[in-house]
Amino acid sequence: MRLSEEELLREAKAFINQYYSENELDGAYRRWQEIEDEIALTGSYTHTFEELDYGAKLAWRNSNRCIGRLFWKTLKTIDAREVATAEEFEQALEHHLAAAEQRTKIRSTITVFAPLGSTRKEPFRIKNYTLLMYAGYREGDRVIGDPKNVDFTRYCESLGWKGRGGDFDVLPVVYSVDEGPDQWYQIPEALVSEVEISHPEHAWVAELGLKWYKLPVISFMGLRVGGVLYPAAPFNGWYMLDEIATRNFGDEQRYNTLPLFAEHLKLDRSSPFWKEKALLVLNEAVYYSFEAAHATIVDHHKAVDQFMKFVEQEQVLGREVTGEWSWLVPPTAGSTTAVFHTEMKDELKFPNFVGA
Ligand code: ARG
């Protein structure tokens, strides 16, 4: 998607004004004139690092589906706009994974590659939903691995990638450069940090052989700042407990482990409550395993408390928080958290993350 010059000018101006005023800087008008000239000459303009960094932070602050926005100012921006070759691109992805996890603590990080309309090159594009994800293989009427990724896995295979056929094979990163054909890159195993799932009271959980990676790195979205589109801008936060436990392991159309948990727990499946009971043990298992590994994870109650603090903090500054209620309410025990009882507008503000 490209913006018209009118949209570009309008959005650029609004962003520059916001950047200068929120940071109490002088010289917005001078900078605006510079940008206007650059757009007239080249059809686009180049952000300073500081503008890009603040723009990425604002994109996070404006992400209506994200419950972790209290920490928007802590985002670390890695400027990869000059990356030109496939080799440099792959190195930049590796650098992102290494930088985002320092001695087991996760730092929210974004790596920004070249924008659309830069004069030198066509931008990189990443086809993965997230940089790290597990393959799914259909075998007759069952699936080995993550059923969500069956189609993508088959696509990777069509490009020449071959997995081990296991439940937790890390898929490659599929990307294109200069609008050429898709190519794949396997991230070295040493850079994929995972947590094996066990349970402090139920020894059998460890024997199920479940594990999950620590870094959710969204890579299917582009970054839109001041009218400029950055199609490849992978960013990560850390996991909220129910994303892994309740959804990835619990969803029937994902790893579907609740029947397995129910069996080991000898639950009466004619009772309407067996899923809740199984979910609780599953959530405990994921939570305590991450804690024991000193890996960053936030439970849904704490995440909602942080979100409500963010709402309050924004209100004090005279800004209204927008949000998408159905995404913000945690899937586990939703109504016991404050966000369930909070009304909000789902209004799109820029900068933001957009479909690349
Ligand atoms: N729910 C997605 C997954 O399980 C990740 C979405 C982003 N999550 C995050 N905590 N930043 O892979």
Residues whose N, C-alpha, C, O or C-beta is under 5 A from the ligand:
A	BS01	LIG	P216 G237 W238 Y239 M240 E243
